[in-house]
Amino acid sequence: MRVLVWNCQDAGSPLTVPHLKEENRLLSSNIIFLSETKNRKNYMEKVKKILDFENSFIVEAMNRIGGMALLWNNEVKISEVLGTTFTIEAKVEDEEKKESWWFIGIYASCDGQIRRKQWEVLNRRKSLWGAKWIIMVDFNDITSNDEKWGGRVTDNGSFQDFKNFINDNQLVDVGYEGKPWTWSNNWYGPGVVKERLDRGLCTLEWSKCYEEANCTHIESQASDHSMLLLETQKDRKQRRKRFQFDKRWLQQSEVDEVVKKAWDIPCTGTRWFKVKEKIKNCRIELLKWSSSKKGNSSEKIKWCKSQIEEIKASNGDNKKQQVQDMKGQLKKAYEEEEAFWNQKSRLRWLKEGDKNTQFFHATVKGRRKRNRLQKLRKESGEWTTNDEELGGEIAKYYVDLFKSTANGQLEEILTGIPITITEHMNKDLTKKVDEIEIKNAFFSMDPNKAPGNDGMSPLFFQKFWSLIKKDLVNAIQGFFHHGVILKAINHTVISLIPKVDCPTEINQYRPISLCQVVYKALAKILVNRLKPFLSRCISKSQSAFVPGRQILDNVILSHELMHYLKNKRQGSVGSMAVKLDMSKAYDRVEWSFLKAIMEKMGFCSTWVNWIMACISTVTYSFNINGEHKEFVTPSRGIRQGDPLSPYLFLLCSEGLSSLLQKAKIDKELTGIKICRKAPTITHLFFADDSLVFCKANKQEAEKLKRILKVYEEATGQLINMDKSSVLFSKNTLPSVKSEVCQAMGSIKQVEQGKYLGLPMAITRSKEQVFGFVRNSIDKKLKGWRNKLLSQAGKEIMIKAVAMAMPTYTMSCFRLTNKMCKEISSKMADYWWGDADGKKKLHWISWKKLTAKRSNGGMGFKDLKLFNKALLAKQIWKIITQPNLLVSRVLKEKYYPKQSLFNGKVPQNASWIWQSLAGVRKELQEGIRRKIGNGRGTRIWEDNWIPGTVEGKPTTTRPLGCQLTLVSDLIRHNRWNRVLVFKTFNSQDAERILSIPLSVTGCEDSYFWMHSQAGQYTVHSGYKAWLKAEENKYTRRKEDAGTSFEGTNSKIWNSLWQQKVSQKLKVFIWKCLHGGLPVKEAIFSRTKLGNPICTGCGEKVETIEHMLLQCAKVKEIWKMAPVQWDGIEHLSDNFTKWWSAIQEAQASRGVEDQVNITINILWQIWKSRNNREFNYKEKVPFKIIEKAQQEWSEYNEANKGENSRRSTQGTAIQQRTVQVQHESHTGISLKIHTHQDRRQAAVGIGITAIDNLGQLQAAWALRERSSGDTLQDQAVAVRLALLKVAGQGWRNVKVELDNRKLVETITAATYNNQMMATLIEDIRSIGTLFQQCSILFANSRKIGSIKLSIHALNIWVDEEWVNPNFRC
């Protein structure tokens, strides 16, 4: 079917009808919709006859304004036509597809206010059109400035009404072929303006019905608007479907045999060629096998539905069982369909299994529409007309881009590169690769990542690893031996992803390289070997991809430097920051330069040859609308999508870094110091994002320009001066600014900008600066596809996507309370949903939603606390890594002579520092100093003493006391007891003496008390502060009354562990919070409606009445398979009633009965809604039957998952046992401790037994007891290892009967700073041995026990050692 729509701008003009007649003759349209006809009905009837159409519906123009006409021939059946002042609505009967749908032709007003009311009218009328409809032609609006060419930039707020209309109705843009605009003002030269005012928007159901629908823009000389031709089924040439491994195949048991048979087919040739052929064989055999199956799950769904209808209509026996079996197949088909679209969507944050098929499908459809390559403008100004021309134009562009232009001299750029890779490092880089390393590379990939041109995703290699690993390992090991890779394995498909909404130029697409999984595994091995040495060869100004460095380091530094420039008003010479834009940075990397710089850094020839083999054997083809076309062989460039590329680019950028550093040393570039003792900074790099700092004068500008030219000629890089910019300090004269800009090639001057996605300078209006955070979240949540998510999907959307969006910004900047509330409000709106564009009531406060699940919340983040936790992470990094460039700069500027926690915040401090300083107090409260040698901790100022509120001494500092550092209290690696008791009160003295000192001489460090490893994490910080807030909230509630959700966490933990679907858990959660929209709740909140229950017509409808007490509900419960006797008296309080059920489950183990009860409650609620809104009553028996059916289906679906979990648990348990029973040759230590609390002492008994069970050494040691058994035992282990190490024994096994201590040592987890010191010492001493293992063993150790008791009665340690024993 073909529909031609057009805003003809006067059907009576001389060109309109002839042009329309010609186009209709060529296109053979079935339906024509014309808007702005500007003529009466009689004239439009004549037009109908001229065009040879039989039927029409006309809306007359009034005073030559407006007017619409719908014309159709007898080949199409239209059963109903409706009209308004701005639409014609026709119901189309598609007899071929046996579908009916509505076509809506629209002519929207040019006035924004009127248009808003028109959208409201359409929202009301859509109920007439059902689920399948399409609306087309002149909307007189656009969705963004990307749909506008020329003219002034339109304010983004003006697009909001149109975007809301699209999102509220969940409409899909049909897309287009042809030029991207549909309207032009027909000017020539600078004044021309073009916009996409006309389009087709359809519902998701219509889109699914007409998946091949296509819209073409046809230029017209008779109107300012283009014609639009809609074809519901495009006559495309049959394309061969690209193979892609389908994860649904893994559900079939025979797939393993298919792959094994294919892989075992004999192949001859090199190792790489064999792998290529075997993958090809698997592809062929899998296609053959899948074609013999009903692989199309959507077809399965249709078949199952038709079978169910046939069985119901038949007269056979056992119909009920047959229908039930077929429903089981239907359910499985739905699951397969969801898995298929989940794989296609490539969403990593949302998994299949919770009925999100519609969402996955819509995501794929939207991405396909967005990524479809349309016409491109050629260099000549002409447009491509088909896919062949499109492919040719793309290939031509990339042939030029990938062609080497290296002609520069490398000596100058390589001179400043130091040799940083040592011979030892080269040995590690080029060591022999083993199977474990190769396997880790394959299994580190996301299973559902897009495959290369062979169609095999990482999932294929991971699933069938045991069958295919031998050939893969041989091939990859062959590469590391010979340095050769097959070109076919390294062939790469480039997919072009649009950067803007309506791209017209090839440079408006981002090339993403789809490498084959086998190559990516090889590249990952190289990357994993290179990463540990990057910090040695990459300068500190580069923070991208280097372990231990973060993007936020550069964000903080750049912000401080920009703040300095913004506030620098004194001095005769100004400063400037130059932001450089590298054009196609990866694609322009010259291979010769990359090779030269690696050699200069000291990489050995073997490593260099491996890298060059990876990048020089690549070939490209292009994904042109689903087909792989063209073939390009490059001579330069690295791929976006290759795991190696980011790290290789870092090596290249060192060339520019060395040139800038040399200019700084030669005093040709000055750089910037933000305060007297701060380090001078000339540049900051994050991959290809570069900032250069220098004095604002012509000389330094010209020097910088020359450096960039040298860099460009040597490396192939190209600095795009049109997109680069410069920011000057306040004291720079206007004449100097102009002179510098001219010297830099007319570079653009800016006052504000973004670096790494964040504002470079913060103004007073924080709302304006950070508004992009709120807007991006709002846009994401308002996207109509997200409305298709299930309740569980919405929960994940908020937690994994929406909450993650502001994380980057909040890691550096404190958002205002107002903005946090606005963002939280938008998330709450999304959680509760809307109806017909109107927000639904929020039945539970956001405060409760942000509480932990165990405390009655949903676990959503409190943004204010989350912001605080993220900022605290930066403070932690600064205090624990003081040698970082960012740490040094901040220290010299804000706290040069004192602790970070004590420094005052100056009035002119940057917003970043104000943000960070705002969380110092809360962080400090959770921090203690872990004592090593005591040299880095101040006695009276730092928090280091355990057992006190603040961690500081409660003793007043004595007058004239010269003790300043903790090391002053230590003598010969032990506490000076006399001095400690002399200086401190008895309580402080006892606490100090309980602190273990490090025997390895390690430095003092910070310890975070709220995590097991003592390291601050955002999660642990947020958890600690949320707990504090919840405690405050609970206390306030208790003062006012009692808070159920605050006083009983068991009920919540039990709820979330129930084996029912997530939506049912959330339903019960709402019931417990009084969050269901029952009539009584609605009436009390809005004073609208009747609060009386429509079921019984007698009592007010509360949650308790609706679910438990209504007469009709009691009939349902009488027929239920579970009866809860003895709790009927609690039915007037749902919380108490549910609590009684949970107690019964805990005491009697009636989990299945509770799960069925939840399903019955859910079905009662659904039945109530059906009665209220659809006026349909369901009989009690059907409600119970439906509840039981859904529960049994859920149980059946989750059986496989439970068995998989069980298998995994068994495997882990077996591995643990194997580790514990490894054979050991050496000495076995048996240790026992005996505490004497009266003497505050601990006796330690140690026996050393050889393999034959003979005693070879024994020690009896007496130490001061800490009062903590675990700590005393850790002290004993440390002493035992020291004693054994002193004997020179090399192999030792420590047997402990305390499982918790074994786990603490092996996992390096501890709950206080004292245990941290001991565990770190134990692990450090353990490295002195050739073999050292610590394990749990409940063996007999009578000798150790006796020695530990004896040790309590001695004052000098005793030992006996066989002098002849060696191990």
Disulfide bonds with the S-S distance in Angstrom:
none
